[in-house]
Amino acid sequence: MTSRHLDSRRSLAWRKVACALACACGAAAARADSAPAQQSGASPAVPPAAPSLVTPIPATGAVPAIADRAALAVPRELVPGVSATEYERRAKALKASCFGGRKGATRARGITQISDWTDPTSWPVLWRVLRNEADDVRLATLDHFAAQGGLGEAQLADLAIRDEDAAVRHEASRRIRRPAGPEVLAVIDNALRAPQHAIANNAGILAGRVDAFAAIPVLIFAQATADDARTKEDLAWIAIATRQSYVANVVPIVGNGSGAFQPVIGSVATGVVMRVQDAVVYTYRADVHNALVSLTTRESGQSTADFGWDMARWWTWFNTEFVPAQRAKAGLPPRDPSP
């Protein structure tokens, strides 16, 4: 082997060593930047606690929001200004050209083109057009939403709560990261306050599946509702009375050389009649309640199943026990837990 070859091998070896040292130094610097608490021997920083878990629930008024709805705002650079009508035309064209009964490369090309739909305002239209397609198209659409970050997960959360197909709700919830991000929390918060019981129950199920611990305050007051049942007629009536007969009238009867009177018997009731014209119906949302018990038991380390549907007990426990424990866990200064 010539000296030129030896010099070449030595040069190559030194370059490899220099590259390895540079990578090691870069990795060490990255570790130092990402974990500054480790430099002085301090313990790792405690993850920040959700504001809704370290703030007592007020005694009056609505339960504060668990997430800022601004998290659902669509960045302007993602909106090209295309109308919903135009998006629907494009989605129907995609469906007609690539899906339906088509197979093979044509169908695969259509599934690939789903990833081109990056505008969040187009996703509801895209799903509405493709939701009745075969499973490969529907699952590809859900996968596309999951790959779009927080706003994509918000779209998945909306489907997991509002879609009529239980299989779609399940698949959508499976694609949401744990724990839930602010966009998903905003969707859950809005759905838990909805008057439709099915929507609220589905939101409770989703909150339990995606570890939405921040939703605990809203879950407490969403597990049961009092609904007015008003109609134009009486809902029911109860009569407790005594009927007495009397002669209300007489009808003369005339015959040949004779006459008489036929009595008309009437009746009168004396007593009490109770009319039910309006009522309050209490609806217990079992799915919301089960999610609440599961999340609070996991987060607090103690079973809350015996609290039942007692709102006052839940409120007292949350403010006097749960919030102080969460503040201590997060390293926050203690304060009076009463609102």
DACOR-V765244 format. One record per helix or strand of 2 or more residues. SS is the DSSP state (alpha for helix, beta for strand). FROM is the first residue (numbers start at 1). LEN is the number of residues. If there is no record, write none. Layout:
ss->SS from->FROM len->LEN
ss->SS from->FROM len->LEN
This chain:
ss->alpha from->3 len->32
ss->alpha from->36 len->3
ss->alpha from->51 len->3
ss->alpha from->69 len->4
ss->alpha from->76 len->3
ss->alpha from->84 len->15
ss->alpha from->104 len->13
ss->alpha from->120 len->11
ss->alpha from->135 len->12
ss->alpha from->149 len->14
ss->alpha from->166 len->9
ss->alpha from->182 len->11
ss->alpha from->197 len->13
ss->alpha from->213 len->10
ss->beta from->224 len->7
ss->beta from->236 len->20
ss->beta from->258 len->19
ss->beta from->278 len->7
ss->alpha from->286 len->15
ss->alpha from->305 len->3
ss->alpha from->311 len->19
